C-alpha cells in the first residue's frame, strides 16, 4: 500500500496540484493555511476533494494514534510540508513530513494507517469525483482495508417502537419538533417530570420520520434507549458492521456512527436519560454526542448544556379524558 501511494504522490497529476499550491503561496504567504487553500477551489472539483480527503484522513489518523498536539498547527504544517516538498517521495521523506507536523517519529504503520484512511475517504459520495478521476487516470489501484457498509434510512432497526395509532395527542408538539429539525444539526432536549409524555413524543417523532423518509431531510434516522453507558447503548441498537476498521463491540459501533455522521445527515433520538446527578456518566454521554456531527433530540429530566430546551407540559383536560377513555377501551 505504501509503495503504491508513493507512486501516487510522484504522479504528474499530484505534482501539478502541489505546484498550484506553491504558486498561490508565493502570491500570499498566508495561503499556507489549508482551509484558505481549500476555498481557492470550487467544492465540486477533484482538487478540493483531494485536499479534503487528505485532511479528513489526517484527522482520523490523529484520533486513532492518540497524538497530542494543536490540530490547527498540524493541519498547516503538515500540508505545507507535503505540498512544497521538492525531493523524491519515499517512506522516509513522508515520515519526515509527519515528524515535522507531530513533533516525534512516526512508523510505517502510522503512514499506512493514514493512507488507509485516505482510501476510505475515496469511498464516500462527497469524494466521488476524485475517486473517478483517480480511477480514470490509473493513479491508485489499492483498496482500503475495509469495505463500506451500506446503511438503510433506519439505522436502528432493532430499536423498540410504538405505532402512531397507539400514541394519541402530542401531535402539535411533534409537528413543532419536525419544523425545528429543518435547521442544520439542531440539538434539542425535551425536559419534564417523569410520566409527562417525553418517551411517547420521541416515539411518535421516530415513527413519523420513518414513514416520511423522503421528506425528512435526513439521510439516516436512529433511536437509542439510554441505559447509562452511551457506547454500549449505541452498540445494542445501531446496525453496523461487526468488525469495522479492525475494531469490535462498542468501539466499532461508535467509530462507524462517527464516520456515517461525517458524511451523511443523521438524526439521533435518545430517550430515557434519567440519572443526570452522576456528573461522570452524564459528561461521558455529552462527550460522545459532541464528537458526532449529528442532529440530536433527547429526553431528560435535567438540562444538558448547549441543548435547546423544549419543556413538555401537562396536556389539556380534553386530551387527558381522551387518553383515559382509550385506556378503558371505550374508543
C-alpha positions, 0 to 999 in steps of 0.5 A: 500500500505504501509503495503504491501511494508513493507512486501516487504522490510522484504522479504528474497529476499530484505534482501539478496540484502541489505546484498550484499550491506553491504558486498561490503561496508565493502570491500570499504567504498566508495561503499556507493555511489549508482551509484558505487553500481549500476555498481557492477551489470550487467544492465540486472539483477533484482538487478540493476533494483531494485536499479534503480527503487528505485532511479528513484522513489526517484527522482520523489518523490523529484520533486513532494514534492518540497524538497530542498536539494543536490540530490547527498547527498540524493541519498547516504544517503538515500540508505545507510540508507535503505540498512544497516538498521538492525531493523524491517521495519515499517512506522516509521523506513522508515520515519526515513530513509527519515528524515535522507536523507531530513533533516525534517519529512516526512508523510505517504503520502510522503512514499506512494507517493514514493512507488507509484512511485516505482510501476510505475517504475515496469511498464516500459520495462527497469524494466521488469525483476524485475517486473517478478521476483517480480511477480514470487516470490509473493513479491508485489501484489499492483498496482500503482495508475495509469495505463500506457498509451500506446503511438503510434510512433506519439505522436502528432497526432493532430499536423498540417502537410504538405505532402512531395509532397507539400514541394519541395527542402530542401531535402539535408538539411533534409537528413543532419538533419536525419544523425545528429539525429543518435547521442544520444539526439542531440539538434539542432536549425535551425536559419534564417530570417523569410520566409527562409524555417525553418517551411517547413524543420521541416515539411518535417523532421516530415513527413519523420520520420513518414513514416520511423518509423522503421528506425528512431531510435526513439521510439516516434516522436512529433511536437509542434507549439510554441505559447509562453507558452511551457506547454500549447503548449505541452498540445494542441498537445501531446496525453496523458492521461487526468488525469495522476498521479492525475494531469490535463491540462498542468501539466499532459501533461508535467509530462507524456512527462517527464516520456515517455522521461525517458524511451523511445527515443523521438524526439521533433520538435518545430517550430515557436519560434519567440519572443526570446527578452522576456528573461522570456518566452524564459528561461521558454521554455529552462527550460522545454526542459532541464528537458526532456531527449529528442532529440530536433530540433527547429526553431528560429530566435535567438540562444538558448544556448547549441543548435547546430546551423544549419543556413538555407540559401537562396536556389539556383536560380534553386530551387527558379524558381522551387518553383515559377513555382509550385506556378503558377501551371505550374508543 
